[in-house]
Amino acid sequence: MPEDGTLSIGELAAQAKTTVKTVRFYSDQGLLPEASRSGGGHRRYGPEAPARLRTIRALRSLGVPVPEIGRVLDRGDTLEAVVARRLDDLGTELAALRWREAALRAVQDGSPEQLAERLELIGAVSVPPSTSALAQYWRRLLPVRLSARLRAAVTDAAVPQPPADPTPEQVLAFARLHALAAAATDHCLASHRPATDTAAHPDLLYDGLHEAYQLADAALRTDHSPSLGEALDCYVAAHARASDTRDSPAFRRSLVVRLAMADHPVMSRYWQLAGQLTPDLTLGGADLHLREALTASVAAG
């Protein structure tokens, strides 16, 4: 070693227990600056280079990209921040791998006759899956006069998030939901908008329904044979206020008919599929429980 303490590329590789090719690569990437050049034009590295090279190799073994390593070494970024970003990236990568595995199993588990359909359904979904098509579906489906606050709240509640560790059945359910939303045109949307779309005061209605669904959810969680009386009263009152009328036996009878007429198989299918993606009660599930309770109460007189 020269008196100035510099190292040749071979000496640096030997001290760091790596190859000359590796040292040259990181040097060319700007991660290992040269201290000087020998009289013959060969690279020389300072005494801090072995420790720097070990840090580079450790970060690369963790999958940290070369540009981010450079920012750490040049003090433009902290090691903690880089590690945190890498953990976030790794979480996304793992979620994508879990989704792909479940998707492959969904294809594998199908019969030969189902293969083409399942490939087309699953292939139309991005990895990791995006809910943007479902959100767009609900933004177009909800009443035009609904406030931005409630439009966002209902959309968030109505769009199921893909499970972090999905089963093959859940991958298929999400893919079918995605296909349902993507196929919806303005013409077909008009045919399966909920009965709430005709309300005179949609904000009054949706605020009241939100409260009724919360009451129904609480009742269903705490009792195997829940009494939905309070939730049902809140549900009917919301519909009555939005129609500029009041709750009465006659209104309840008319509401049963109106809700039954507005029921659409596409929406029923939507909530059936959404229910496969979450352990929680969906908006559609809560509404179904309340409609059944309403029908039973009217039938009982």
Residue pairs with C-beta under 8 A, 6 or more apart in sequence:
1 7
1 11
2 44
4 35
4 36
5 46
5 47
6 35
6 36
6 44
6 45
6 46
6 47
7 15
7 44
7 45
7 46
7 47
7 49
7 50
8 38
8 42
8 43
8 44
8 45
9 20
9 23
9 24
9 27
9 42
9 43
9 45
10 20
12 23
12 32
12 45
12 49
12 50
12 53
13 19
13 20
13 22
13 23
15 50
16 23
16 50
16 53
16 54
16 57
18 53
18 57
22 57
23 32
23 53
26 32
26 53
26 56
27 33
27 34
27 43
29 66
29 70
30 70
31 52
31 56
31 66
31 69
31 70
31 73
32 45
32 49
32 52
32 53
32 56
34 43
34 44
34 45
35 44
35 45
35 46
35 49
36 44
37 43
37 44
38 44
52 73
55 72
55 73
56 69
56 73
59 68
59 69
59 72
59 82
60 66
60 69
62 83
62 86
63 86
63 89
63 90
64 72
64 82
64 83
64 86
68 77
68 82
68 85
68 86
69 82
70 76
71 77
71 82
72 78
72 79
72 82
92 128
95 128
95 164
96 127
96 128
98 164
98 165
98 166
99 127
99 128
99 129
99 162
99 166
99 171
100 127
102 166
102 167
102 168
102 170
102 171
103 122
103 127
103 168
103 171
105 168
106 118
106 122
106 168
106 169
106 171
106 172
107 115
107 118
107 119
107 122
109 168
110 117
110 118
118 172
118 175
121 172
121 175
121 176
121 178
121 179
122 171
122 172
122 175
124 175
124 178
124 179
124 182
125 174
125 175
125 178
128 162
129 162
129 174
129 178
131 159
131 160
131 161
131 162
133 178
133 181
133 182
134 158
134 159
134 160
134 177
134 178
134 181
135 155
135 159
136 181
137 180
137 181
137 184
138 154
138 155
138 158
138 159
139 151
139 155
140 184
140 186
140 189
141 184
141 189
141 193
141 194
142 151
142 154
142 155
142 197
143 196
143 197
143 199
143 202
145 202
146 154
146 202
146 203
146 206
147 203
150 202
150 203
150 206
150 207
153 210
154 206
154 283
157 283
158 274
158 282
158 283
158 284
160 174
160 177
160 274
160 277
160 278
160 282
161 277
161 278
162 170
162 174
162 277
163 170
163 277
166 174
169 276
170 276
170 277
173 273
173 274
173 276
173 277
174 273
174 277
176 273
177 270
177 273
177 274
177 277
180 266
180 269
180 270
180 273
188 266
191 264
191 266
192 264
192 265
192 266
192 267
194 262
194 267
195 258
195 259
195 261
195 262
196 202
196 205
196 206
196 209
196 242
199 205
199 239
199 242
199 243
200 242
200 243
200 244
201 241
201 242
201 244
202 242
204 238
204 241
204 242
205 238
205 239
205 241
205 242
207 238
208 234
208 235
208 237
208 238
208 239
208 241
208 242
209 235
209 238
209 287
211 234
211 238
212 231
212 232
212 234
212 235
212 238
212 286
212 290
213 231
213 281
213 283
213 286
213 287
213 290
215 228
215 230
215 231
215 234
216 226
216 228
216 231
216 235
216 281
216 286
216 289
216 290
217 280
217 281
217 286
219 226
219 227
219 228
219 230
219 231
220 226
220 281
220 289
228 289
228 290
228 293
231 290
231 293
232 290
232 293
232 294
232 297
233 247
235 290
235 294
236 247
236 251
236 252
236 255
236 294
237 247
239 251
239 255
240 246
240 247
240 251
245 251
249 298
252 294
252 297
252 298
253 298
255 294
256 291
256 294
256 295
256 298
259 291
259 294
267 284
268 284
270 284
271 282
271 283
271 284
271 285
271 288
274 282
274 284
275 282
275 284
275 285
